[in-house]
Every structure is written in C-alpha cells, then in structure tokens.
Amino acid sequence: MRTNNFFARAILMLINYKKNLKYFFLCTFLLQTQPVFAYLDPGSGSALVAFLATLLGSIWFSILSLFYKVKESLIPKGKAISENDIVFFSEGRAYWSSFRPLIEELIEKKIHFRYLTLDMYDPALEIDNKYMKSKRLSLKPGSLSRINNIKAKCVVSTTPNIGTKGFPIKKSPFVKNLIHFFHHIGDVSIYKKNSLDYYDTVILGGEFQRKSIEELEVYRGLKQKDLIVLGFPYLDSLSKEKIESTKINPFKKKDKTILVGSSWGAKGCLRKYGISFINQLAEYGFKVIVRPHPHSLIAELDFIIKCEEQTTHSNVSWDKSHSPSSSMLYSDILISDTSSLRFDYAFLYEKPVITLDIPIKSLSEFEAADLKESWFTGASKKLGQVVDQTSISEICVIVEGILSAQKKSDIKEFKRNTVHNFGISANAIISYVEKLSKENK
C-alpha cells in the first residue's frame, strides 16, 4: 500500500513540477501490470521486491536531488530572498533543544515565522503548523546564496562566526537585525575568534556574559551590540526533560556511575587527556558513560571512533544521543573540561563536578586568547574540584573521595547569580524578538 502511494505522489509531483505529459505516460507504462505465469520461491521474491523498491527509490531520490539543485542554481546571487519578518537559522538537530522552546512559544502566540536548517533530519521539519514555514538548506552554492541573501527584520541563530572571514555563511545585507542566543552556559571565551563580531544583538543567558563581549568590542574597535539578558532556552528543554525522566524512569542502582563529557576539538578532554583515565576508572570498578560533544560526531568523527575502539571495557558505554538528560540522571558525578555540560549538570541535578584543566595555550584559536581572563577559570572552582595533568593519575582516588563524602556542592547561590529566567526563558525571548520585528515597519 505504501509503495502504491509513493508512486502516485511521484506521478503527481512530476506533473505539477514539469507540466509535461510525457512523464505521466512514462510512469503509467512503468506501473502497468500483466499476468505472468511463473514461480518464485518466497525468499527470492522478497529479495527481488526489495531490490526493485531500493532501485526505484534511488532513481526517484536522484531525480528530486537534480531538480532542487537546478532550482537552487537559478537563484540570482546578490538578490534579496524575501522571508518572514522573523527567521530562525539552525545548523541542525544537535541544537533542537535550544530552538524547540522558542518554536513552541511562537506557535502558541500565533506568530508567523520561518525556520531554516542545514539538517534533513532536524525534528523541526516534521512540524506541520500554519504559523511555521520550514525549509532544509545546505552549504552548496545555491543554498548558500539563499542563506547569504535572506531578507528579514530579524534572523535568530545560535551559530557563531556568521560573517567572519573563511566561514561559508555571511551576514545578509538585507537583514536588519542578526541576533545570537547561546546554546550553552559560559562566556564567549570558548567560541572561535571573531565569533560574534558581525552580530547586531546578543541575547545573554546571564549578566556574567556581558564583560567578555564588551571587552572584545573595545579591543577590536567594533560597534557596540545590543546585549539583552533574557536566559538560555535550552535550559527550558532540559528542565522539562529532567521532570519527565524522573517520573518515567524511577530507578535504583548499586554501581557508582561517572559521566565523562568532552568538548570538541583542542579544548576537549579526550584530546588533551586521552582515554587512559577512562579505562583506569572502569578497571577500578566504576561504571563510565562517555558523552562526546555533538559537534565531535561531525567535525572529528574518526577521532571519536578511534577513542571508542580503545575503550572496550565492559564498564564503559558511549552516549551519542541528542539529549544528555538520561546520562545526567543516571550518573553520580561528572568529569569534564571547558564544556558547559558541567553547569547543566550542577544546576539541574546538584551533583558534584570535576573539571579537567585545559591550558590556555590550547585555546589560541578561540576568543580566550584575546581576553584578559576567562569566566570559566573562577567558575570551575565554584563547581567543584579542578584536576590537571599532574593529578590525573589519582583520578580514581579523587572520585572515590568526593562520592564517599556524600556532600552536595552548595551551588544554589551560584546558579541564582549566573542564570536568568532559569527554565522559563522562551516567553521573554520571543516577546523581545517580536518587538524588534515590529520596529520601523
């Protein structure tokens, strides 16, 4: 039944797009059936059907890909591509937890908007709502031309480095307000250099983020951005997931479990400390969950696969899911590096955190190199113990000591002073963006 529906849609699409009857007759001829007096055993028949379905599906996918490629190539370079007043741009499903609360808020408020993504598996593409128009783009020339020439009052994104030299996505000259919001707790020190130089507005998750941005503006002689403290929308998602996970998955476990969360690239603990400390923890008797940064699965997949192959102990498992909620819930302590997962873990679950120190020289390509100091330096000590290369060999003893103490870090005040609108930021952010989109109409 699904196969028949598939080919019926194929015929209609070909007729609608091409307005040419020859495609209709071709498809009709291909789909005609005649009685054939032959015998196929069930196994061979199933294999043949599967082969034909795969072949026809591949042909259809190739036709569609060619059509969209031709269509995108016809977009004139430098010409404004009209969109809604409010446009959201996402790199993909890895950032769904940041965009979901904002999308839900827009739909609830009945505000029309456009959602553009680089990921064909982005969950947002599955949403069917009259207030939301979504489209999947790519980094190919045709799509890039559309992205780089968007016409809108507000374009909202978590993507840093838009407009910077060497980055494929440019700031459109037809956008009145390019708005950045953070998908992590932390300042810009762990962003690549010049990350926010071309943004007009930055939505801060907390007042602590203002200092580093203003320092870089003075250092580079940049125009001052509008810095508005409204919160972190991804914490709205994680807060809900925590409540749901706790209700659905009540559990009792005997094994002490450690979550190792690594950043990607040079600032990640997997790069700087290797995997020997992970195997050491597993051999000691701890259960270990290793969670690489979602971007690592794109930018350094071969490295992650190699690390996984070298951690074969039965006590070690790898979490590559989109949300860290399950791993945070089931673990007793987090070991991480510069990752903002540390703050999510501490603020949401109030469990202990160990930070593996990453030398500043390893951050030469990041904004930290142009800042007098990184906010993370002092914040790491407020979260818990900091371990460096000289003390990593004692990691099992350090973990055992922290867990045996059964003492929760007093982080409530730190959390209150760090994050604005904890778990309820979407309403404030959308109200602000809507206000901007209505200005100068």
Secondary structure, DSSP 8 states (H G I E B T S, - for coil): -HHHHHHHHHHHHHHHHH--HHHHHHHHHHH----------HHHHHHHHHHHHHHHHHHHHHHHHHHHHHHHHTS-TT--EE--SEEEEES-GGGHHHHHHHHHHHHHTT--EEEEES-TT-GGGG---TTEEEEE--SSHHHHHHHHTEEEEEEEE--TTTTSTT-S----TTEEEEEEE-SSSS-GGGSBTTTTTT-SEEEESSGGGHHHHHHHHHHHT----EEEE---HHHHHHHHHHHHHHHH------S-EEEEEE-SGGGSHHHHH-SHHHHHHHHHT-EEEEEE-TTHHHHSHHHHHHHHHT---TTEEE---S--HHHHHH-SEEEESS-THHHHHHHHH---EEEE---GGGGTTBGGGGSS--HHHHHHHHHEEEE-TTTGGGHHHHHHHHHHHT-----HHHHHHH-SSTT--HHHHHHHHHHHHHTT-
